[in-house]
Each structure stands twice: as C-alpha cells, then as structure tokens.
Amino acid sequence: MEVAIMGAGMSGLSCAITLEKHGIKPTIFEKRNRVGDRFVNGEATFSILNRPIKDELKYLKENYDIHLKPTDMVNKLVVHSKNEIGCIDGTIGYVNIRGRHENSYECQLERQVESKINFNSTYEYEQLCKEFEYVILATGDGAYACKLGNYRCDLTCTIKGATVEGKFLTNIAHVWFNYDVIPKGYAWLIPFSEKEANLVIAYPDYPNNIRLDINTIWEKFYNMACRDLDESFRITDRFEITRYMMGICDKPIIENTYFVGNCFGTISPGLGFGQFTSVLTGIYSAYDLCDLDKYEKLAKPLFKNYGNSINLRRFLENLSDENIDLITKNLDNKLLDKLINKIISNESKLEVLKILTPTMKMWNNYKNEKL
Ligand SMILES: Cc1cc2nc3c(=O)[nH]c(=O)nc-3n(C[C@H](O)[C@H](O)[C@H](O)COP(=O)(O)OP(=O)(O)OC[C@H]3O[C@@H](n4cnc5c(N)ncnc54)[C@H](O)[C@@H]3O)c2cc1C
C-alpha cells in the first residue's frame, strides 16, 4: 500500500509510527528542513479536557506504544483574573516542549519513526494524490481542508508570544483572563525549563479586536505578568501568528485523503489545546488504513468534544471581568477547594466539559437574548 503523509508534525508522525507497527511503510513529506515547524515553544496538555481518559501520556504508551516524555507534570495552575488570583492543585496534566528542540514532542516522535522523512518538500497535495494510493493531510492548519470544501472555520485568533528568561518551577503554569487587557482572550505562562518559559497572549479576531494594536496589548500584558509574578522577564525570542484557524472538517476521509491534526480540526476553540487529539487522529487514520477500525467511527467523540469546546469558548466570551473574578475567587474557597481540585486533577474520570455544556449553553442563550 502506497501512503503519503504530508507534514511531519504531531499527527503525521503519530500516523507514520502506527502504520509502521502494522507493516506499512509510508513516505513522509515535510516542507521544512527538519522536524519542529515552529520556534521553540512550551505547551501543555490538561487531562480534564481529554476525559474519560485520565492520563493522556500513559494512555498513548499503553494502548498505542507511542512514547512522549513531558518536561514535567503540572501540579498547580495559577489563575489570574482582573482583581483575583486562584489556584487549582493536583495532577492537572503535563508541560512539554515543541518545535526545534531535541526534546520537543515532534523530535521525540521522529525518533520512533523508521521511514525516511523527505525534508524541504515542494510537493503539492494534488501531486501526492495522483502518485499515491492514499494521502494523509497533516500540514497543521485547515487551509487544504478549506480548499477542498471540507472545513468549517469557527474563528481565527491572533497570537503573540515570547520566550522569557527568569526563575520558574516547571510544575506550575499560569493563566490570565483579564478582558480589560486582552478582550475575550487570555494569556498563559508555560515553563519549559527552570530558566525559560513561554509568555503568550491569544485573542479572537472579532471586529472590535482587529481594531486594537497588538503591541499595546502585549506591552500591557507583559508588564502585568512581570508585576504578578514579581519578576523582570528578559525576552530572548518572539513570535506572532495571525489568523490562526479554529474549525473542524466535515468528513475525516474524502476518497483517498485522510484529514488529521489541525487539518481535521483537533485544536479546541475553548482553550486552544490540540496536541493530544492530533496524535489520536494520526493513530485513528492509520488504524483505518490497516483495516483495524474505522476512522469515521473513532473520530465521532472528537466531533462531540469540538462542539463542547465551542460552547466553552462562547461561554468564556460571554463572561465579564466581574464574573471571572468571582469564579477565580471561589477556586480557593475552603468549601469548594477540595472538590474543584479533585474533579480537575486526573484522579477523576468525570467528563467535566460534557457535563457543563448544557449549563454553558443556557448561559450563552441568556446572554444572546439580552443583546
Ligand atoms: C502558539 C501555540 C500554542 C499552542 N499551545 C498548545 C498547548 O499548550 N497545548 C496543546 O495541546 N496544543 C497547543 N497548541 C496547538 C497544537 O500545537 C496543535 O494543535 C498541534 O501541533 C497540531 O498538530 P498537527 O499535526 O496538526 O500540526 P503540526 O504539529 O504543526 O505539524 C504540521 C507539519 O506540517 C508541515 N507542513 C506544513 N505545510 C506543509 C506542506 N505543504 N508540505 C509538507 N509539510 C507541510 C509543517 O512544517 C509541520 O511540520 C498550540 C498552538 C500554537 C500555535
């Protein structure tokens, strides 16, 4: 069987590893000169978003023999709102490195692949379609799926970030929701060593936001983060991404083409997590090609998760700074603290996002009626 994989990232490489385990050697095409598309980046996976799976890395290892080593576990998530700070404690998930770093997830996956990766590829999808029996589209965005009329883009985002030097505990991540500074968006700090972290802002490209100056927002946030964490971060690298697409395909397979990773729609619009689901779509597409299961069937829960995540996005956007302050304050409320920490940490199997979706929908409807 002749299979071309277009894109050597999270989903493409996971597909290659799984195909090889079942006797198929794919041909991998990567447009860059090495694995690790982007700048070095600290990312995270939070178990609460992957339920009913408790521990995503253990799950990949035990079920699919795919091995990913994180930088650390996240034991504390500090939530900063406009006027409050709250903490969630427990085994929340993992922090990891992405991009051009030997320990990045894509470099770890590359070491588990046997097939040759053709770097600096200039192959177009149309060419691969003609030359191969099957094409796995794993290029990391919805552009091709859009072109093929197989993608619904729900929103695009502007993302600006930096690598900063300072003193960090690798098991603690920070998130900021302050709509005064970042309207309808959020910011985060994810450490990828004790000395380096990523400081990032992201917000949806709605008409009012497009009018804003990203550099002014960034400066305000940067000063706020330095003040909140009592640090004077030194910026060593910067990046900016415009029009980052969040959407989902209509069909996971069309004729001989499989849509995986962000080409499928693995990035969750609620909070922008996409790594774990990208790996899953890579595996599921390989299972389909190896006649072990059906991609359409395996992908069903991913469509549902995406739908719940869109509701989460709308819910977050419908909150005011006062609402967020109230939620943040209650994270440390003595009565609720233990319960919240237990539900959110990966000791629990509760599908929190699914359970909360009807309430979030009600809130969203109520808010929309008021407009
Ligand atoms: C700033 C930022 C922060 C994020 N943070 C998190 C986070 O904390 N947690 C989380 O879970 N997710 C996060 N995500 C999302 C996550 O990174 C993606 O969902 C995931 O990487 C998608 O995997 P993929 O396989 O689709 O694409 P990628 O892993 O990006 O791989 C795509 C590959 O395809 C290659 N390619 C592109 N075009 C072509 C072509 N024409 N021919 C050949 N090769 C091509 C690229 O060079 C790249 O190597 C973040 C995303 C961004 C942008």
Ligand as a Chemical Component Dictionary entry (heavy atoms), coordinates in Angstrom:
data_LIG
# 
_chem_comp.id                   LIG 
_chem_comp.type                 NON-POLYMER 
_chem_comp.pdbx_formal_charge   0 
_chem_comp.three_letter_code    LIG 
# 
loop_
_chem_comp_atom.comp_id 
_chem_comp_atom.atom_id 
_chem_comp_atom.alt_atom_id 
_chem_comp_atom.type_symbol 
_chem_comp_atom.charge 
_chem_comp_atom.model_Cartn_x 
_chem_comp_atom.model_Cartn_y 
_chem_comp_atom.model_Cartn_z 
_chem_comp_atom.pdbx_ordinal 
LIG C1  C1  C 0 1.311  29.260 19.932 1  
LIG C2  C2  C 0 0.594  27.950 20.062 2  
LIG C3  C3  C 0 0.487  27.365 21.317 3  
LIG C4  C4  C 0 -0.193 26.156 21.459 4  
LIG N1  N1  N 0 -0.273 25.629 22.699 5  
LIG C5  C5  C 0 -0.842 24.421 22.871 6  
LIG C6  C6  C 0 -0.869 23.813 24.148 7  
LIG O1  O1  O 0 -0.384 24.364 25.157 8  
LIG N2  N2  N 0 -1.434 22.584 24.249 9  
LIG C7  C7  C 0 -1.962 21.919 23.186 10 
LIG O2  O2  O 0 -2.455 20.788 23.338 11 
LIG N3  N3  N 0 -1.960 22.490 21.956 12 
LIG C8  C8  C 0 -1.408 23.706 21.775 13 
LIG N4  N4  N 0 -1.375 24.265 20.524 14 
LIG C9  C9  C 0 -1.977 23.513 19.405 15 
LIG C10 C10 C 0 -1.084 22.369 18.933 16 
LIG O3  O3  O 0 0.232  22.832 18.789 17 
LIG C11 C11 C 0 -1.606 21.867 17.576 18 
LIG O4  O4  O 0 -2.956 21.518 17.716 19 
LIG C12 C12 C 0 -0.852 20.630 17.073 20 
LIG O5  O5  O 0 0.513  20.887 16.972 21 
LIG C13 C13 C 0 -1.378 20.249 15.685 22 
LIG O6  O6  O 0 -0.683 19.136 15.197 23 
LIG P1  P1  P 0 -0.596 18.896 13.618 24 
LIG O7  O7  O 0 -0.012 17.571 13.421 25 
LIG O8  O8  O 0 -1.891 19.205 13.004 26 
LIG O9  O9  O 0 0.392  20.053 13.119 27 
LIG P2  P2  P 0 1.927  20.320 13.426 28 
LIG O10 O10 O 0 2.399  19.528 14.595 29 
LIG O11 O11 O 0 2.062  21.774 13.463 30 
LIG O12 O12 O 0 2.662  19.747 12.143 31 
LIG C14 C14 C 0 2.417  20.206 10.833 32 
LIG C15 C15 C 0 3.648  19.898 9.992  33 
LIG O13 O13 O 0 3.308  20.011 8.625  34 
LIG C16 C16 C 0 4.354  20.699 7.948  35 
LIG N5  N5  N 0 3.800  21.260 6.709  36 
LIG C17 C17 C 0 3.014  22.355 6.560  37 
LIG N6  N6  N 0 2.693  22.523 5.250  38 
LIG C18 C18 C 0 3.288  21.508 4.571  39 
LIG C19 C19 C 0 3.334  21.148 3.204  40 
LIG N7  N7  N 0 2.698  21.860 2.281  41 
LIG N8  N8  N 0 4.051  20.056 2.856  42 
LIG C20 C20 C 0 4.700  19.322 3.795  43 
LIG N9  N9  N 0 4.709  19.624 5.110  44 
LIG C21 C21 C 0 4.000  20.701 5.488  45 
LIG C22 C22 C 0 4.807  21.720 8.963  46 
LIG O14 O14 O 0 6.085  22.230 8.644  47 
LIG C23 C23 C 0 4.782  20.885 10.236 48 
LIG O15 O15 O 0 5.984  20.203 10.458 49 
LIG C24 C24 C 0 -0.750 25.500 20.328 50 
LIG C25 C25 C 0 -0.640 26.091 19.073 51 
LIG C26 C26 C 0 0.020  27.297 18.932 52 
LIG C27 C27 C 0 0.126  27.912 17.583 53 
# 
loop_
_chem_comp_bond.comp_id 
_chem_comp_bond.atom_id_1 
_chem_comp_bond.atom_id_2 
_chem_comp_bond.value_order 
_chem_comp_bond.pdbx_ordinal 
LIG C1  C2  SING 1  
LIG C2  C3  SING 2  
LIG C2  C26 DOUB 3  
LIG C3  C4  DOUB 4  
LIG C4  N1  SING 5  
LIG C4  C24 SING 6  
LIG N1  C5  DOUB 7  
LIG C5  C6  SING 8  
LIG C5  C8  SING 9  
LIG C6  O1  DOUB 10 
LIG C6  N2  SING 11 
LIG N2  C7  SING 12 
LIG C7  O2  DOUB 13 
LIG C7  N3  SING 14 
LIG N3  C8  DOUB 15 
LIG C8  N4  SING 16 
LIG N4  C9  SING 17 
LIG N4  C24 SING 18 
LIG C9  C10 SING 19 
LIG C10 O3  SING 20 
LIG C10 C11 SING 21 
LIG C11 O4  SING 22 
LIG C11 C12 SING 23 
LIG C12 O5  SING 24 
LIG C12 C13 SING 25 
LIG C13 O6  SING 26 
LIG O6  P1  SING 27 
LIG P1  O7  DOUB 28 
LIG P1  O8  SING 29 
LIG P1  O9  SING 30 
LIG O9  P2  SING 31 
LIG P2  O10 DOUB 32 
LIG P2  O11 SING 33 
LIG P2  O12 SING 34 
LIG O12 C14 SING 35 
LIG C14 C15 SING 36 
LIG C15 O13 SING 37 
LIG C15 C23 SING 38 
LIG O13 C16 SING 39 
LIG C16 N5  SING 40 
LIG C16 C22 SING 41 
LIG N5  C17 SING 42 
LIG N5  C21 SING 43 
LIG C17 N6  DOUB 44 
LIG N6  C18 SING 45 
LIG C18 C19 SING 46 
LIG C18 C21 DOUB 47 
LIG C19 N7  SING 48 
LIG C19 N8  DOUB 49 
LIG N8  C20 SING 50 
LIG C20 N9  DOUB 51 
LIG N9  C21 SING 52 
LIG C22 O14 SING 53 
LIG C22 C23 SING 54 
LIG C23 O15 SING 55 
LIG C24 C25 DOUB 56 
LIG C25 C26 SING 57 
LIG C26 C27 SING 58 
# 
